Amino acid sequence: MENQAVEAMALAGSTNLDFSVVSLFMKADLVVKTVILMLFAASIWSWAIIFEKMISLRRLNKRSDKFEDRFWSGDSLDSLYDKIGSRPSDPMSAVFAAAMREWRRATPNGGGGGSASLAQRIERVMQITADREMDRAERYLTFLATTGGTAPFVGLFGTVWGIMNSFQSIAISKNTSLAVVAPGIAEALFATALGLLAAIPAVIAYNKFSRDLDRYAGRLENFSGEFSAILSRELDT
């Protein structure tokens, strides 16, 4: 009779359980709360990086297209360099400005008559500038990769801890009813879901941005090779 009364009270309590996100967080212990806060912060920061990269990559390609149109329009290299000045707006114009700066240092009058060492210096300057600009464009991508690789395991840790809490509740109350085990299991599943919520967008975005930046790096390398060939022809004259 006493056992039936306990089970009835547990069943009545289970109908009043609140499984909302806020309730699950408030009822969780310190470890699970820490896991949830870490995953939530990682998800918010990942989305901020995703939106920033989407905008910056679109702007980067648009500015590079504009620069290439001006570069191949037939205007002189000196006039184009004077228009760009010392503040290029994209990696491609930065590579061009660095090469022209080295060119003008070696040929103050803008004429040819250089040597093979000048061509090598120009190629080296363009390579260094391209690497620096790509490092800047790839900033924060490592955070997406780290989030995508670690968030599921952090969520899994919260899952294991929540299940441990459920077993402890069973051991203390000596009752296996839903009212006893449900809160801990709910916390565990919530931590797992939040880990996946942080990891999946981060992995997808990292793969996409890496592919887009690799494509742009190839485009930048092709431009450097073409511009180096143009300057080499000028040196041979």
C-alpha positions in Angstrom: 0.0 0.0 0.0 2.8 2.4 0.9 4.6 1.5 -2.4 1.5 2.3 -4.3 1.2 5.7 -2.6 4.8 6.5 -3.5 4.3 5.5 -7.1 1.1 7.6 -7.3 2.9 10.6 -5.9 5.8 10.1 -8.4 3.3 9.8 -11.2 1.5 12.9 -10.2 4.9 14.7 -9.9 5.9 13.6 -13.4 2.9 15.2 -14.9 4.0 18.5 -13.5 7.6 18.3 -14.8 8.7 21.3 -16.9 11.0 20.3 -19.7 11.4 23.8 -21.2 14.9 25.0 -22.1 15.0 27.5 -19.3 13.7 25.0 -16.8 16.2 22.4 -17.8 19.0 24.9 -17.4 17.8 26.2 -14.1 17.4 22.7 -12.6 20.8 21.4 -13.9 23.8 21.2 -11.5 26.9 23.4 -11.8 28.8 21.0 -14.2 25.9 20.7 -16.7 25.2 24.4 -16.5 28.9 25.1 -17.3 28.7 22.8 -20.3 25.5 24.4 -21.6 26.9 27.9 -21.2 30.1 26.9 -23.0 28.3 25.3 -25.9 25.8 28.2 -26.1 28.6 30.8 -26.2 30.5 28.7 -28.8 27.4 28.5 -31.0 26.8 32.3 -30.8 30.4 33.1 -31.6 30.4 30.6 -34.5 27.3 32.2 -36.0 28.9 35.6 -35.7 32.0 34.3 -37.5 29.8 32.7 -40.2 27.9 35.9 -40.9 31.1 38.0 -40.9 32.9 35.6 -43.3 29.9 35.5 -45.6 30.0 39.3 -45.9 33.7 39.7 -46.1 34.2 37.0 -48.7 31.5 38.5 -50.9 33.1 41.9 -50.5 36.6 40.5 -51.2 35.5 38.8 -54.5 33.6 41.9 -55.6 36.6 44.2 -55.0 39.0 41.8 -56.7 36.7 41.6 -59.7 36.7 45.4 -59.8 40.5 45.6 -59.5 41.0 43.0 -62.3 38.8 45.0 -64.6 40.9 48.0 -64.0 44.1 46.1 -64.3 43.3 44.6 -67.7 41.6 47.8 -69.0 44.7 48.9 -70.7 45.7 51.8 -68.4 49.4 52.0 -67.4 50.6 50.2 -64.3 51.9 53.4 -62.9 48.6 55.3 -63.1 46.8 52.3 -61.6 49.3 52.2 -58.7 48.9 56.0 -58.2 45.1 55.5 -57.9 45.4 52.6 -55.5 48.1 54.4 -53.4 49.3 52.9 -50.2 45.8 51.6 -49.1 44.7 48.7 -51.3 41.2 47.5 -50.6 41.7 43.8 -51.3 44.4 41.1 -51.4 44.9 41.3 -55.1 45.4 45.0 -55.2 47.7 44.6 -52.1 49.9 42.2 -54.1 49.9 44.6 -57.0 50.9 47.5 -54.8 53.7 45.6 -53.1 55.1 44.6 -56.5 54.9 48.1 -57.9 56.5 49.5 -54.8 59.5 47.2 -55.2 59.6 48.0 -58.9 59.7 51.7 -58.3 62.4 51.3 -55.6 64.7 49.5 -58.2 63.6 51.7 -61.2 62.9 55.2 -60.0 62.2 56.4 -63.5 59.8 53.5 -64.2 62.0 52.1 -66.9 63.4 48.7 -67.5 67.0 47.7 -67.3 66.6 45.6 -64.2 68.2 42.3 -63.4 67.1 38.8 -62.6 67.5 39.6 -58.9 64.9 42.3 -59.2 62.4 39.8 -60.7 63.1 37.4 -57.8 62.6 40.1 -55.2 59.3 41.1 -56.8 58.1 37.5 -56.8 59.2 37.1 -53.2 57.4 40.3 -52.2 54.2 39.3 -53.9 54.3 35.8 -52.3 54.9 37.3 -48.8 52.0 39.8 -49.3 49.7 37.1 -50.6 50.4 34.9 -47.6 49.9 37.8 -45.2 46.6 38.7 -46.9 45.3 35.1 -46.9 46.2 34.7 -43.2 44.1 37.8 -42.6 41.2 36.4 -44.7 41.4 33.1 -42.9 41.2 34.6 -39.4 38.8 32.9 -37.0 38.4 29.8 -39.2 40.3 27.8 -36.7 37.6 28.5 -34.1 35.0 27.0 -36.4 37.2 24.0 -36.9 37.8 23.6 -33.2 34.1 24.1 -32.4 33.1 21.5 -35.0 35.6 19.0 -33.6 35.1 19.4 -29.9 31.5 20.6 -29.3 30.0 17.1 -29.7 32.4 15.7 -27.1 31.7 18.5 -24.7 28.0 17.8 -25.2 28.7 14.1 -24.6 30.4 15.0 -21.3 27.3 16.8 -20.2 25.3 13.8 -21.3 27.3 11.4 -19.2 27.2 13.7 -16.3 23.4 14.0 -16.6 23.0 10.2 -16.7 25.2 9.9 -13.6 22.9 12.3 -11.8 19.9 10.2 -12.8 21.5 7.0 -11.4 22.4 8.9 -8.2 18.8 10.0 -7.9 17.7 6.4 -8.4 20.1 5.2 -5.7 19.1 7.9 -3.2 15.3 7.5 -3.7 15.4 3.8 -4.4 12.8 4.6 -7.0 13.0 4.0 -10.8 9.9 6.0 -11.7 9.9 8.6 -14.5 9.8 11.5 -12.1 13.1 10.4 -10.7 15.1 9.7 -13.8 13.5 12.2 -16.3 15.2 15.4 -15.1 18.7 14.0 -15.4 18.0 12.3 -18.7 16.5 15.5 -20.1 19.6 17.5 -19.0 21.7 14.9 -20.7 19.8 15.0 -24.0 19.8 18.8 -23.9 23.5 18.9 -23.6 23.9 16.5 -26.5 21.5 18.5 -28.7 23.3 21.8 -27.9 26.7 20.2 -28.7 25.4 19.2 -32.1 23.7 22.5 -32.6 27.1 24.2 -32.2 29.1 21.7 -34.1 27.1 21.1 -37.3 26.9 24.7 -38.6 30.6 25.2 -37.6 31.7 22.2 -39.7 29.6 23.1 -42.7 30.7 26.7 -42.6 34.4 25.8 -42.1 34.4 23.4 -45.1 32.6 26.0 -47.3 34.8 28.9 -46.3 38.0 26.8 -46.6 37.0 25.8 -50.2 36.2 29.4 -51.1 39.4 30.7 -49.7 41.4 28.0 -51.4 39.8 29.0 -54.7 40.6 32.6 -54.1 44.2 31.7 -53.1 44.5 30.0 -56.5 43.1 33.1 -58.2 45.6 35.3 -56.3 48.5 33.0 -57.3 47.5 33.1 -61.0 47.4 36.9 -60.9 50.8 37.0 -59.2 52.2 34.8 -62.0 50.7 36.9 -64.7 51.9 40.2 -63.2 55.3 38.7 -62.6 55.5 37.8 -66.3 54.5 41.3 -67.3 57.2 42.9 -65.2 59.7 40.3 -66.5 59.0 41.5 -70.0 59.5 45.1 -68.9 62.9 44.1 -67.4 63.9 42.5 -70.7 63.3 45.6 -72.7 
